[in-house]
Every structure is written in structure tokens, then in C-alpha cells.
Amino acid sequence: MKTIVGILLLMVSVFAYPQQRCNRPLASDHTWQNVGQAGFTAGQGYYTSLAFSPVDGQPYVAFVDIPQGPGNTGPGTVMKFDGTQWVNVGVAGFTGVTIGYTSLAFSLVDHLPYVAFAAGCSSTLQASVMKFDGTNWIYVGNGGFSPGTAAYTSLAFNPVNGQPYVAFMDLMNSGKVSVMKFEENNWVYVGVPDFSPGEAWFTRIAFSPAGTLYAVYQEMATTLDVTVMKFNGSSWEAVGSAGFTSGHADEIGFGVSPIDGQPYVAVDDAANFHQIKVMTFDGSNWVTVGDMGSTQGWATRMCLAFSQSGQLYVSYWDSSFPGICVKTFNGTNWINVGNTGFSAAYIDYPSFLLSASGIPYQAYMDEADSNRVTVKKYDFPTGFGEQSERGIFLYPDPVTKFLTLKFTNRDNFPKNIEIYDIGGNKMMAAQTSENKFIVNTGDYAAGMYIIKAKTEKSVYVSKFLKKN
């Protein structure tokens, strides 16, 4: 949406201020929708990894490409959504050999897609990274730079200098964690190799906006607790207490806030009937973020992500549906994002991210569709579409306090205006006959909001981002 400048707020005669919030979700207006066709891959898709192109904002998915039939081995494939359908990026099965543990990310320098991968079901494959140069997939440095067989590869780019980093579980060295970076055409260790005390599962890495590198893993050598470490420039050190969770974690959601650079984890709380719990480091200790409430079953397959404005989201699989659930933290409470258990059946290998415009996307291996890959997004209903957005401009976007609505179709019908948060909770309702309208969003939490305006002839739907 375009930002319109040079218009004084005093020129607008109608102001709206937030009313008391009503927890009344718009079930018909807020739904998880398929991005393209559900189960769009030709065969089964394991180890899904989702990323967005910084050039056109379209979603890409990397996965292990397995033909229909028995077994769970295959080469790597990357597909993108071209606005209508999912198409291959380069040649399908471009790795040529069986892989696993795909991790997809876009370079901050050349804006090309990179994929890290590792052993899968092969006993000899090392960690590798390939990138798509516009025509072909090529290796970044040596193909197979880990000392031996690797697992749980995780790729991230340093926001300061754009260098690619890869973490992996080193199966040649007791399953400990190592991190390497690509520097001067070679892969080199970041600190000492194999820095975890013992075998580590579910390794992930992420950077703070200032370039601090964090790594998370589940410590298999002790009590299956979670440990987060950071690289201080010369060595790896624990963030707070090592093994700060209580009991078996059963996969880990991990992310770093784009606002304050603090690390967050999402785990299943084994001591509390495997309910989901989100924690952050407050500078001294790991503390729980809000009250997630109780899941109906046990939670697993956690993913954690942030919007660009810093709003925190978590997705997980709830055994009672069974299906995927997504929640967001509004600064005080956790609220559901759309309907709970929105996947058709059991899922695996989930990958969850928010687009640059703040739309949540979920990719996963879909048991309801013969284990093919499905991608869903939480957005406007199909019935509103682009036509409804053309009649309204919002500015400034993102907004910190006063948001101006300008209707381009200058009819004089009264306009019933409503604003909803991402969970479908009504924030405001008002009516005006003016073609400009101001909303005071000063007490709104950071995040994405949806505006719906109705007249006798038209329905206008748009969205905006609130920043603190």
C-alpha cells in the first residue's frame, strides 16, 4: 500500500477512537487458506523448509522429493508460488543424491535462494549448501564440508555482512553441535567445533539484528533439556543456565526478536502434561511469556516466528484434533490465529514464517494428501480479493498512532468501519459518511490488523501494520 504524505490530520473532520474490545471472531472472514493447490508436490515431501523471496515476496519451499510409494528417501527440490501455481526452481531433484534436513534461506547480498542439507537416510552424506544462480543449482564452496555425516542442518545469514552460517549435528564426533561459516571461499568453524557437552538434537541457529549468533539444541547427554548458546566473538557461552527447561522438549521452536534481539524458545512442557510453553531470556533468567493456556491434547512440532514489527507467533500440532494451531502474543495474552486444528490430519516437518507484509504462512508434509507438501496462509477470504482493496488507501503504513483511511470511490453512502486484530477480535466499530477517516491506534499492540468497511454498494477490506 502506498504511503501518502503531506496531508494534515487537522483537515479530516471525523475521528474514531478504540472502543472496548469484543472477542467476536469473524469466522467467515479469517480463515487459513491453501496457497495454490493442497498437496502440490508430485510425490511425498519430507523436511519442508519455507522462505520468502526478498525480490517479489513470493513463498519458496524446499523439501526432500520422494516419489509416491514406500520409503522416505529422495533428492532435494525447491518450488516457488508464482501467484497462480507452484513451479520448480531449476530442476526438480537437483541434489542428485538422497538428502535430509533441508534448510532454506535467501541471501541478504545477492537475494538468491540457498539450501543447506545433510545426511537424511544416507550414512555418508556430509553437510552441504547449494544456491540457485538463476539457471542452475551450484555448490557454495565444497560440497560436503562437515568432517563426516551430519544431521539437523540449519542455515542463517549474518545481517551485518551477509555471510552464510550453517549449524549441524556432527555424527562423526558423538553427535555434538558445530557451526561453520563461508568465508573467503571456504567453510570455516565458528569458534571450536563440537562445542556442546554431548549429543544434541533439533539444532537451530538465528541472528539478532546486530549480528549476535545464537544456537539452540536439545541436550541428549543429560535430561533432554533445552540449551541456548551464543557466540561472543571468540567462544560459545550459555545464555542463562544450560538445560533451563524441565524435561523432554520433543522438538524446539526458536527465534530471535527483530526488535530487541532477545532469543525465544517454544517447547512442550513435559512436567505439565506436554503443554506448549514459550520462554525468553530477560537478561538474567529464562522466563515464561504469558499464559498459553491448556492445549486439548499434547503439543509437538513447535515453530516460532516474528513479524517485522516484532509481534511473536507460535505454531504447533495438537494431538487432540489432530491438527495445526497458531497463536500470537499481543503483549498481554495469547490469542488464537484463526481456527484451531486447521490442517486436515496429522502433519510433519512444519515450517512457519511471516511474510514481509505480516501474513502468517505454514508449510508442512500433509498426511491427508498422501504426504505431499501443503502450504497455507492466514489472510483475507477469497470473496474479497484485490477488487475490494482498490477502493481504500491507508496511511501511514506502518502506523504508530493516527491511521488515515481514504476512500477513492467517492460515494456518499454511510460506511460501517470495523477493525480486527489477527485473532479476529474486534478493536473498533464506527460509522461515517466522509471519504477520509482517522483512527487512533495508539493503544493497539504491535502487529497486523484488518480493516473492513461496508456500504450499501461496496465492501472494502485492507490491512495495516502497527508499530510501537
C-alpha positions as semicolon CSV with decimal commas, in nm:
position;residue;x (nm);y (nm);z (nm)
1;M;0,000;0,000;0,000
2;K;0,126;0,344;-0,091
3;T;0,219;0,593;0,179
4;I;0,061;0,931;0,116
5;V;0,243;1,229;0,263
6;G;0,170;1,597;0,303
7;I;-0,186;1,563;0,435
8;L;-0,253;1,729;0,768
9;L;-0,454;1,541;1,025
10;L;-0,648;1,860;1,102
11;M;-0,801;1,855;0,755
12;V;-1,001;1,544;0,846
13;S;-1,326;1,605;1,025
14;V;-1,405;1,258;1,161
15;F;-1,203;1,078;1,426
16;A;-1,252;0,727;1,563
17;Y;-1,115;0,603;1,892
18;P;-1,086;0,243;2,006
19;Q;-1,393;0,100;2,169
20;Q;-1,387;-0,175;2,425
21;R;-1,260;-0,490;2,259
22;C;-1,511;-0,762;2,189
23;N;-1,392;-1,119;2,147
24;R;-1,609;-1,188;1,847
25;P;-1,412;-1,360;1,570
26;L;-1,514;-1,329;1,209
27;A;-1,510;-1,697;1,125
28;S;-1,605;-1,631;0,763
29;D;-1,351;-1,354;0,717
30;H;-1,048;-1,500;0,891
31;T;-0,950;-1,840;0,760
32;W;-0,645;-2,045;0,680
33;Q;-0,640;-2,084;0,304
34;N;-0,437;-2,303;0,072
35;V;-0,164;-2,127;-0,121
36;G;-0,222;-2,280;-0,460
37;Q;-0,327;-2,641;-0,458
38;A;-0,310;-2,851;-0,142
39;G;-0,059;-3,136;-0,179
40;F;0,105;-2,967;-0,477
41;T;0,419;-3,182;-0,494
42;A;0,435;-3,475;-0,737
43;G;0,533;-3,715;-0,461
44;Q;0,584;-3,715;-0,088
45;G;0,769;-3,418;0,059
46;Y;0,977;-3,455;0,374
47;Y;1,182;-3,192;0,564
48;T;0,987;-2,891;0,437
49;S;1,154;-2,551;0,476
50;L;0,978;-2,222;0,393
51;A;1,129;-1,885;0,293
52;F;1,018;-1,567;0,115
53;S;1,191;-1,403;-0,179
54;P;1,313;-1,052;-0,087
55;V;1,262;-0,955;-0,453
56;D;0,894;-1,032;-0,513
57;G;0,779;-1,160;-0,172
58;Q;0,666;-1,497;-0,310
59;P;0,696;-1,808;-0,088
60;Y;0,950;-2,081;-0,169
61;V;0,958;-2,430;-0,020
62;A;1,249;-2,675;-0,009
63;F;1,185;-3,041;0,062
64;V;1,311;-3,394;0,016
65;D;1,139;-3,509;-0,302
66;I;1,016;-3,867;-0,264
67;P;0,815;-4,043;-0,536
68;Q;0,488;-4,197;-0,429
69;G;0,537;-4,541;-0,275
70;P;0,728;-4,695;0,015
71;G;1,038;-4,542;0,166
72;N;1,135;-4,193;0,272
73;T;1,448;-4,114;0,073
74;G;1,498;-3,884;-0,223
75;P;1,684;-3,582;-0,361
76;G;1,616;-3,218;-0,284
77;T;1,371;-2,997;-0,473
78;V;1,274;-2,630;-0,434
79;M;0,943;-2,490;-0,560
80;K;0,800;-2,138;-0,558
81;F;0,450;-1,998;-0,586
82;D;0,428;-1,779;-0,896
83;G;0,098;-1,620;-0,797
84;T;-0,109;-1,894;-0,955
85;Q;0,062;-2,228;-0,902
86;W;0,371;-2,393;-0,756
87;V;0,658;-2,433;-1,004
88;N;1,005;-2,586;-0,979
89;V;1,302;-2,359;-0,914
90;G;1,553;-2,504;-1,155
91;V;1,548;-2,880;-1,198
92;A;1,348;-3,098;-0,960
93;G;1,573;-3,328;-0,759
94;F;1,872;-3,101;-0,822
95;T;2,090;-3,250;-0,546
96;G;2,106;-3,574;-0,742
97;V;2,154;-3,777;-0,424
98;T;1,940;-3,861;-0,124
99;I;1,936;-3,584;0,133
100;G;1,758;-3,477;0,452
101;Y;1,730;-3,186;0,697
102;T;1,674;-2,915;0,433
103;S;1,706;-2,554;0,547
104;L;1,611;-2,278;0,301
105;A;1,704;-1,909;0,326
106;F;1,765;-1,614;0,095
107;S;2,097;-1,434;0,082
108;L;2,096;-1,076;0,206
109;V;2,360;-0,988;-0,055
110;D;2,264;-1,147;-0,387
111;H;1,897;-1,223;-0,291
112;L;1,933;-1,578;-0,425
113;P;1,783;-1,888;-0,256
114;Y;2,031;-2,108;-0,066
115;V;1,962;-2,456;0,071
116;A;2,160;-2,640;0,338
117;F;2,108;-3,012;0,373
118;A;2,262;-3,319;0,528
119;A;2,251;-3,691;0,573
120;G;1,886;-3,790;0,561
121;C;1,891;-4,166;0,538
122;S;2,234;-4,182;0,381
123;S;2,519;-4,292;0,607
124;T;2,786;-4,099;0,418
125;L;2,647;-3,761;0,318
126;Q;2,807;-3,453;0,476
127;A;2,659;-3,110;0,532
128;S;2,638;-2,907;0,210
129;V;2,498;-2,579;0,080
130;M;2,375;-2,506;-0,272
131;K;2,236;-2,188;-0,428
132;F;2,028;-2,117;-0,737
133;D;2,218;-1,877;-0,965
134;G;1,917;-1,805;-1,183
135;T;1,979;-2,104;-1,409
136;N;2,133;-2,387;-1,210
137;W;2,180;-2,506;-0,855
138;I;2,551;-2,490;-0,768
139;Y;2,752;-2,574;-0,457
140;V;2,864;-2,295;-0,225
141;G;3,225;-2,388;-0,162
142;N;3,299;-2,755;-0,123
143;G;3,011;-2,997;-0,149
144;G;3,028;-3,180;0,182
145;F;3,221;-2,953;0,419
146;S;3,142;-3,124;0,750
147;P;3,402;-3,376;0,873
148;G;3,157;-3,662;0,830
149;T;2,789;-3,745;0,834
150;A;2,573;-3,459;0,961
151;A;2,213;-3,407;1,072
152;Y;1,983;-3,120;1,177
153;T;2,140;-2,868;0,940
154;S;2,028;-2,507;0,996
155;L;2,113;-2,217;0,763
156;A;2,114;-1,845;0,850
157;F;2,269;-1,527;0,710
158;N;2,453;-1,273;0,922
159;P;2,254;-0,946;0,889
160;V;2,571;-0,738;0,928
161;N;2,787;-0,881;0,648
162;G;2,556;-1,125;0,470
163;Q;2,778;-1,431;0,530
164;P;2,604;-1,772;0,533
165;Y;2,633;-1,983;0,850
166;V;2,536;-2,348;0,896
167;A;2,487;-2,543;1,219
168;F;2,477;-2,920;1,223
169;M;2,485;-3,222;1,447
170;D;2,826;-3,383;1,388
171;L;2,769;-3,758;1,385
172;M;3,143;-3,820;1,347
173;N;3,201;-3,658;1,687
174;S;2,945;-3,801;1,928
175;G;2,659;-3,603;1,775
176;K;2,779;-3,269;1,912
177;V;2,695;-2,929;1,762
178;S;2,924;-2,741;1,525
179;V;2,872;-2,416;1,336
180;M;3,060;-2,316;1,021
181;K;3,054;-2,003;0,804
182;F;3,151;-1,939;0,442
183;E;3,448;-1,703;0,438
184;E;3,694;-1,632;0,156
185;N;3,561;-1,924;-0,050
186;N;3,599;-2,176;0,233
187;W;3,384;-2,314;0,512
188;V;3,549;-2,245;0,849
189;Y;3,445;-2,318;1,207
190;V;3,283;-2,051;1,421
191;G;3,467;-2,097;1,749
192;V;3,566;-2,450;1,837
193;P;3,399;-2,744;1,662
194;D;3,167;-2,975;1,858
195;F;3,107;-2,722;2,135
196;S;2,806;-2,886;2,302
197;P;2,883;-3,110;2,602
198;G;2,726;-3,413;2,436
199;E;2,484;-3,533;2,173
200;A;2,249;-3,255;2,063
201;W;1,924;-3,279;1,868
202;F;1,700;-3,025;1,693
203;T;1,983;-2,777;1,636
204;R;1,882;-2,431;1,512
205;I;2,068;-2,103;1,465
206;A;1,944;-1,744;1,435
207;F;2,094;-1,395;1,441
208;S;1,996;-1,085;1,631
209;P;1,962;-0,766;1,424
210;A;2,307;-0,661;1,549
211;G;2,466;-0,985;1,429
212;T;2,487;-1,186;1,753
213;L;2,468;-1,557;1,666
214;Y;2,255;-1,788;1,879
215;A;2,227;-2,167;1,869
216;V;1,969;-2,390;2,037
217;Y;1,963;-2,766;2,085
218;Q;1,818;-3,041;2,299
219;E;2,085;-3,192;2,523
220;M;2,063;-3,569;2,490
221;A;2,356;-3,637;2,723
222;T;2,170;-3,530;3,039
223;T;1,797;-3,481;3,090
224;L;1,677;-3,393;2,737
225;D;1,651;-3,027;2,839
226;V;1,700;-2,731;2,605
227;T;2,015;-2,519;2,597
228;V;2,071;-2,189;2,414
229;M;2,423;-2,065;2,345
230;K;2,562;-1,754;2,179
231;F;2,891;-1,677;2,012
232;N;3,059;-1,385;2,191
233;G;3,313;-1,319;1,916
234;S;3,570;-1,571;2,032
235;S;3,386;-1,858;2,203
236;W;3,048;-2,014;2,268
237;E;2,879;-1,940;2,601
238;A;2,550;-2,048;2,756
239;V;2,264;-1,798;2,762
240;G;2,145;-1,826;3,119
241;S;2,150;-2,175;3,264
242;A;2,224;-2,469;3,039
243;G;1,930;-2,709;3,025
244;F;1,683;-2,449;3,154
245;T;1,369;-2,643;3,055
246;S;1,223;-2,916;3,273
247;G;1,231;-3,249;3,099
248;H;1,188;-3,378;2,747
249;A;1,142;-3,099;2,493
250;D;1,024;-3,304;2,190
251;E;1,131;-3,052;1,925
252;I;1,204;-2,684;1,969
253;G;1,068;-2,365;1,819
254;F;1,336;-2,097;1,810
255;G;1,367;-1,734;1,707
256;V;1,527;-1,400;1,791
257;S;1,325;-1,082;1,827
258;P;1,387;-0,833;1,543
259;I;1,326;-0,550;1,790
260;D;1,541;-0,619;2,099
261;G;1,750;-0,915;1,980
262;Q;1,642;-1,143;2,264
263;P;1,615;-1,521;2,199
264;Y;1,285;-1,708;2,240
265;V;1,207;-2,080;2,251
266;A;0,884;-2,278;2,224
267;V;0,881;-2,622;2,385
268;D;0,638;-2,880;2,510
269;D;0,636;-2,870;2,890
270;A;0,693;-3,233;2,986
271;A;0,634;-3,160;3,352
272;N;0,291;-3,017;3,270
273;F;0,136;-3,291;3,054
274;H;0,329;-3,178;2,746
275;Q;0,151;-2,845;2,717
276;I;0,316;-2,581;2,497
277;K;0,529;-2,314;2,663
278;V;0,714;-2,011;2,522
279;M;1,015;-1,871;2,708
280;T;1,253;-1,579;2,661
281;F;1,577;-1,467;2,822
282;D;1,523;-1,146;3,020
283;G;1,894;-1,075;3,065
284;S;1,929;-1,287;3,377
285;N;1,690;-1,582;3,353
286;W;1,467;-1,772;3,117
287;V;1,107;-1,668;3,189
288;T;0,770;-1,779;3,055
289;V;0,599;-1,545;2,808
290;G;0,235;-1,510;2,909
291;D;-0,002;-1,794;2,987
292;M;-0,053;-2,015;2,682
293;G;-0,345;-2,192;2,843
294;S;-0,402;-2,564;2,800
295;T;-0,388;-2,746;2,472
296;Q;-0,660;-3,005;2,430
297;G;-0,401;-3,278;2,376
298;W;-0,023;-3,278;2,389
299;A;0,171;-3,029;2,183
300;T;0,459;-3,103;1,948
301;R;0,613;-2,984;1,619
302;M;0,665;-2,633;1,758
303;C;0,767;-2,342;1,534
304;L;0,826;-1,982;1,643
305;A;0,835;-1,669;1,427
306;F;0,817;-1,291;1,443
307;S;0,658;-1,028;1,223
308;Q;0,882;-0,744;1,112
309;S;0,716;-0,527;1,375
310;G;0,822;-0,775;1,644
311;Q;0,492;-0,950;1,715
312;L;0,552;-1,305;1,837
313;Y;0,377;-1,609;1,687
314;V;0,395;-1,979;1,762
315;S;0,258;-2,278;1,573
316;Y;0,226;-2,634;1,700
317;W;0,049;-2,962;1,639
318;D;-0,221;-3,050;1,892
319;S;-0,278;-3,425;1,925
320;S;-0,645;-3,388;2,014
321;F;-0,761;-3,256;1,676
322;P;-0,519;-3,368;1,529
323;G;-0,409;-3,052;1,354
324;I;-0,205;-2,733;1,350
325;C;-0,276;-2,443;1,583
326;V;-0,128;-2,093;1,568
327;K;-0,126;-1,833;1,845
328;T;0,011;-1,482;1,873
329;F;0,109;-1,280;2,178
330;N;-0,046;-0,933;2,187
331;G;0,174;-0,813;2,472
332;T;-0,065;-0,938;2,741
333;N;-0,240;-1,251;2,621
334;W;-0,200;-1,535;2,375
335;I;-0,482;-1,542;2,119
336;N;-0,570;-1,793;1,850
337;V;-0,489;-1,700;1,492
338;G;-0,784;-1,837;1,300
339;N;-0,940;-2,174;1,367
340;T;-0,756;-2,431;1,577
341;G;-0,653;-2,761;1,424
342;F;-0,681;-2,622;1,069
343;S;-0,480;-2,895;0,895
344;A;-0,688;-3,183;0,763
345;A;-0,499;-3,453;0,953
346;Y;-0,161;-3,535;1,103
347;I;0,129;-3,324;0,976
348;D;0,506;-3,347;0,996
349;Y;0,808;-3,130;0,915
350;P;0,627;-2,799;0,971
351;S;0,787;-2,470;0,868
352;F;0,625;-2,146;0,984
353;L;0,709;-1,786;0,884
354;L;0,550;-1,447;0,836
355;S;0,576;-1,265;0,505
356;A;0,713;-0,911;0,485
357;S;0,353;-0,783;0,494
358;G;0,281;-0,975;0,817
359;I;0,083;-1,268;0,675
360;P;0,146;-1,600;0,859
361;Y;0,232;-1,897;0,634
362;Q;0,257;-2,263;0,733
363;A;0,422;-2,533;0,517
364;Y;0,407;-2,900;0,611
365;M;0,403;-3,259;0,495
366;D;0,032;-3,333;0,467
367;E;-0,076;-3,683;0,571
368;A;-0,427;-3,605;0,443
369;D;-0,281;-3,569;0,093
370;S;-0,054;-3,876;0,067
371;N;0,231;-3,696;0,249
372;R;0,264;-3,433;-0,022
373;V;0,351;-3,075;0,070
374;T;0,078;-2,823;0,152
375;V;0,121;-2,451;0,226
376;K;-0,148;-2,244;0,396
377;K;-0,171;-1,875;0,482
378;Y;-0,393;-1,677;0,715
379;D;-0,536;-1,393;0,513
380;F;-0,849;-1,241;0,369
381;P;-1,123;-1,463;0,229
382;T;-1,128;-1,534;-0,142
383;G;-1,456;-1,347;-0,178
384;F;-1,299;-1,007;-0,103
385;G;-0,979;-1,030;-0,305
386;E;-0,797;-0,748;-0,478
387;Q;-1,103;-0,563;-0,610
388;S;-1,215;-0,470;-0,262
389;E;-0,875;-0,323;-0,169
390;R;-0,858;-0,084;-0,464
391;G;-1,116;0,150;-0,316
392;I;-0,926;0,233;0,003
393;F;-0,585;0,377;0,092
394;L;-0,435;0,361;0,442
395;Y;-0,151;0,584;0,556
396;P;0,095;0,589;0,713
397;D;0,162;0,214;0,699
398;P;0,317;0,101;0,930
399;V;0,144;0,334;1,176
400;T;0,241;0,433;1,530
401;K;-0,066;0,633;1,635
402;F;-0,302;0,800;1,386
403;L;-0,410;0,600;1,082
404;T;-0,589;0,776;0,796
405;L;-0,837;0,595;0,572
406;K;-0,907;0,748;0,233
407;F;-1,187;0,608;0,016
408;T;-1,123;0,656;-0,354
409;N;-1,477;0,572;-0,464
410;R;-1,638;0,896;-0,354
411;D;-1,989;0,777;-0,280
412;N;-2,192;0,934;-0,003
413;F;-2,325;0,613;0,146
414;P;-2,260;0,569;0,519
415;K;-1,957;0,348;0,578
416;N;-1,958;0,100;0,862
417;I;-1,593;0,059;0,962
418;E;-1,456;-0,223;1,176
419;I;-1,101;-0,311;1,277
420;Y;-0,995;-0,659;1,387
421;D;-0,669;-0,794;1,522
422;I;-0,506;-1,106;1,375
423;G;-0,708;-1,326;1,608
424;G;-1,039;-1,189;1,483
425;N;-1,109;-0,976;1,793
426;K;-1,294;-0,653;1,718
427;M;-1,087;-0,348;1,815
428;M;-1,317;-0,072;1,691
429;A;-1,651;-0,006;1,519
430;A;-1,769;0,327;1,381
431;Q;-1,977;0,484;1,104
432;T;-1,904;0,780;0,878
433;S;-2,022;0,936;0,553
434;E;-1,690;1,112;0,498
435;N;-1,432;0,994;0,247
436;K;-1,149;1,045;0,495
437;F;-1,143;0,894;0,837
438;I;-0,884;0,886;1,118
439;V;-0,835;0,605;1,367
440;N;-0,635;0,645;1,687
441;T;-0,431;0,321;1,713
442;G;-0,215;0,447;1,998
443;D;-0,312;0,173;2,244
444;Y;-0,303;-0,112;1,992
445;A;-0,035;-0,376;2,038
446;A;0,224;-0,409;1,762
447;G;0,114;-0,639;1,485
448;M;-0,110;-0,675;1,182
449;Y;-0,471;-0,553;1,179
450;I;-0,755;-0,585;0,930
451;I;-0,996;-0,308;0,832
452;K;-1,337;-0,385;0,690
453;A;-1,563;-0,108;0,559
454;K;-1,913;-0,171;0,419
455;T;-2,153;0,050;0,229
456;E;-2,477;-0,032;0,051
457;K;-2,282;-0,090;-0,270
458;S;-1,930;-0,192;-0,172
459;V;-1,713;-0,386;0,068
460;Y;-1,359;-0,258;0,130
461;V;-1,102;-0,478;0,302
462;S;-0,739;-0,392;0,373
463;K;-0,471;-0,441;0,635
464;F;-0,205;-0,238;0,814
465;L;0,087;-0,286;1,048
466;K;0,102;-0,121;1,389
467;K;0,443;-0,033;1,533
468;N;0,519;0,078;1,885
